Amino acid sequence: MKHTIDLAWKESMTFETELDGHVLTLDTASESGGNDRGPRPKKLMLVALAGCTGMDVISILRKMKIEPEAFNVIVEGDVADSDPKKYTQMKVIYQFKGKDLPVDKLQKAIDLSQEKYCGVSAVYRNALKMESEIRIIE
C-alpha cells in the first residue's frame, strides 16, 4: 500500500491539498510571509499522532465495552531552539471523563495503540522521546 498527496502552492506561503475528499490549506503567519489561511505543517504532526492513537483507544475500549463520557488526547511537542526546529520530545496525555473507569483497561488500550496499532506512534518513537500520561476526570 502507498499513500500519496499532491500539495499545490497557491500564493505567498499558502499550499493546498485534497485529503480523503477534504480540502486542507496550509499556511504560515504574516510575519513569516504567509496569510494565516491554515495551520502550520509541523503542528499537523501533533494532530496526526493525537488522531491516530485516539481513534485506536476508542476502538479498543468499545471492544472492551467501555465508553467514557468524554475523551481528549492532548499532545505536547518540545521544539529545538536551533535549526532545524524539529520536535525533540512529545508527550501524549489521554484525558478521560467518567465514573468508575477501569484504569487497567484504559492503560491496556493505550499500550496496544502505542505499541501495536498506531503507525504514527511507531514512526515518532524511532525519531524522538515519547511519553504518555493518563488523566481521569470524574
N, C-alpha and C positions, 0 to 999 in steps of 0.2 A: 504494500500500500504506500502511496505517496500523497502528501498534501502540497498543494501549490497555491500561492496567492499572486495576484498581479496588482502592485501598488503603483498608482499613476500620480505623477506630480501635476498639481493643478495650478498653483501660483505661489509666490513667495516661498514659504516653508510648508505649505498645505499639500498633503497627499491624501489619496482616497483609494479605497478598495471595496469590493463586494465580498462579503464573507458569509457563507451559509445563507445567501439571499438577503443579507442586511448590508447596507452601505455603512462603512466605517471611515471616518475622516480623522486624520492625524495632523497635528499642527504643533506649534510652539508659541510662546508668549511674544508679544510685540518687541520686547527688549532683546529678543534673540532672533528677530527678523521675521516673525510669524504674525498671524492674525488671530490667534487663540480660537480657532474654529473646531478644535477637537483635542482629545487627550494627547499627552506626550507618549512617545513609543515605549520608553523604559518603564513607566508605571504600568503599562499593559502586562508586563512580566508578573507583577504582583496580582493583577486581576486574573491572569491565566492560572496561576497557582491556586488562588482562592476558589475560583470556579471549578477547577479540576478536582481538588480534594473535597470541596464542599458537596459537589454532586455525588462523589463516591460515598462520603459519610452518610448522607441522607439515604442513598440507595441501600447501603448495608444496614443501617438502623431500621429501615422499613422491613427488610427481610427478617430482622430480629423482633419485629412487631413493636418497635419503639419509635414514637414520633414526638419530638419536643414541641412545646408551644411556639417557640421561636428558635432560630439558629442563625448565627452570623459567623463568618470567617473573616478575621482581621489579619492582614499581613503587613508586617513592618519590615522594610528593607533598609539596611545601613549602606550608604553610598560612600565610596572612596573620596578622599579630599583632593586627590590629584588625577589627572587624565591617565587612562580612560576612567571616567567617573562611573565605574561599574558597581553593582551590588556586591558587597563583601560578605554579607550575612543576611538571612531572612528568618523572621520569627512568625510562626503561624499560631494565631490564637483562635481556638474553637470555643465560641461562646454559645452555650445552650441555656434556654429558659424552660423551666418546668419543675414540677414537684416529683420527688422520689425517682429521679433519673438514675439508672444504674451506671455508676461511674466506670465500673469494669467493662461494661459493654460499650460505652462511649469510647473508652480508650482502645478497645479491640477494633472498633470501626475506624478510628483514626490511624492505628497502626497498619491495618490492612490497606487503607488508602495510601499512606506514605510509603509503605514497603513493597506493595504488590501491584496496585491498580493505577495510581496517578502517574501518568507519563511525564507530566511537568515536574513533579517532585523528583522523579528519578533523574532527570537531566540536571536540575538545580543542585541536587545532593552531591553530584560529581563535580560541581563547579564552585560551590561556596558552602559555608557553615549554615546548617539548618537547625532550628529549634522549634519546639511546639509547646503549647500550654492549653489546658482545659479550664474554662471558667463556667461556673454554673450559677444562674440567677434563679432563685425560687420565687 
